[in-house]
Every structure is written in C-alpha cells, then in structure tokens.
C-alpha cells in the first residue's frame, strides 16, 4: 500500500525535519533555532581554487 505524501509543497528544515508553511518561516526558523550551526559553517567555508584547478581567462 502506498500512501500519498501530504504537505510535499511545504518547505522543510533539513536539520530538524520540521515542516513549515512558507519559505520565510523556514528562514526565520533557521536563523533562530539553528543559528550556531549556520554561523559555524559560514565561517569555516573558504572559497578558493583547489590545488590543480586551471583557470581560463
């Protein structure tokens, strides 16, 4: 038996799997509930070329 997925159109937080009504609510939820996670990962990501990458101008 296959059950249909309800609320498949609603955004879902990938950290706690909480379903919210709108993308704005998801953004506010992540800024308040998971602020430490995003702050840590925002500071640790360095955007630079990997060794061996070739850039063509």
C-alpha positions in Angstrom: 0.0 0.0 0.0 1.4 3.4 -1.0 0.4 6.5 0.9 0.4 9.9 -0.7 2.8 12.5 0.6 0.9 15.3 2.2 2.5 18.7 2.6 5.0 17.9 -0.1 4.8 21.5 -1.3 5.8 23.0 2.1 9.4 23.8 2.9 11.2 21.5 5.4 14.2 22.2 7.6 16.9 19.8 6.7 18.4 19.9 10.2 15.4 19.0 12.4 13.0 17.9 9.7 10.3 20.4 10.8 7.8 21.3 8.1 6.9 25.0 7.9 4.3 26.9 5.9 6.4 29.3 3.9 10.0 29.9 3.0 10.1 33.0 5.1 9.1 31.0 8.2 11.8 28.5 7.3 14.4 31.3 7.1 13.3 32.7 10.5 13.3 29.2 12.0 16.9 28.5 10.8 18.1 31.9 12.0 16.7 31.4 15.5 16.8 27.6 16.1 20.0 26.7 14.2 21.9 30.0 14.3 25.0 28.4 15.8 25.1 25.7 13.1 24.9 28.3 10.3 27.4 30.7 12.0 30.0 27.9 12.4 29.7 26.7 8.8 29.6 30.2 7.3 33.0 31.0 8.9 34.6 27.7 8.0 33.9 27.7 4.3 36.7 29.1 2.3 36.0 29.7 -1.4 39.3 29.2 -3.2 40.5 27.1 -6.0 41.6 23.6 -5.2 45.2 22.5 -5.9 45.5 21.7 -9.6 42.5 23.7 -10.8 43.1 25.6 -14.0 41.5 29.0 -14.6 40.9 30.1 -18.2 40.7 33.8 -18.8 
